[in-house]
Amino acid sequence: MERCRTLREYSEFVARIRKYADEETAIEKAVDRAVTECIAEGILANFLRSQRAEVVAVSIFE
């Protein structure tokens, strides 16, 4: 992961979803929170902005 920025950022995104899912009552809120924060912090920002709806839908069902 040290050599691949995209993989490192994806790993951070997934870790946030897992963390927030433990804290939140609904997975939808956890995913939305992770997406919003990652965009704000520049983590997969371009991809998440352009594919937000699909990312949220896939993340909820995975």
C-alpha atoms as one frame of an Amber mdcrd trajectory, in Angstrom:
protein
   0.000   0.000   0.000   2.970   2.311   0.456   3.573   2.318  -3.286  -0.032
   2.644  -4.433  -1.856   5.794  -3.399  -5.219   4.613  -4.724  -5.073   1.382
  -2.750  -4.032   3.254   0.405  -6.904   5.716  -0.012  -9.399   2.935  -0.709
  -8.226   1.172   2.431  -8.781   4.362   4.437 -12.259   4.752   2.952 -13.246
   1.182   3.863 -11.788   1.552   7.366 -13.932   4.635   7.926 -17.068   2.854
   6.777 -16.361   0.012   9.200 -15.645   2.406  12.054 -18.752   4.493  11.465
 -20.912   1.404  10.963 -19.982   0.369  14.506 -20.947   3.832  15.779 -24.028
   4.580  13.658 -27.394   2.865  13.775 -27.729   2.628   9.982 -25.118   1.555
   7.449 -26.452   4.193   5.060 -25.438   6.948   7.469 -22.015   5.395   8.010
 -21.319   5.190   4.279 -22.578   8.709   3.615 -20.425  10.067   6.445 -17.326
   8.264   5.152 -17.908   9.509   1.591 -18.434  13.100   2.733 -15.339  13.117
   4.936 -13.126  11.464   2.348 -14.134  13.995  -0.303 -13.416  16.852   2.110
  -9.993  15.390   2.933  -9.022  14.584  -0.658  -9.249  10.811  -0.234 -10.489
   9.352  -3.533 -12.145  12.745  -3.904 -12.554  12.878  -7.692 -13.895   9.337
  -7.884 -16.252   9.752  -4.942 -17.615  13.039  -6.298 -18.349  11.596  -9.723
 -19.594   8.187  -8.569 -21.110   8.996  -5.182 -24.531   7.407  -5.724 -23.062
   4.192  -7.073 -20.425   4.006  -4.318 -23.082   4.442  -1.636 -25.353   1.825
  -3.199 -22.571  -0.735  -3.626 -21.146  -0.096  -0.163 -24.494  -0.645   1.495
 -25.067  -3.977  -0.230 -21.528  -5.279   0.244
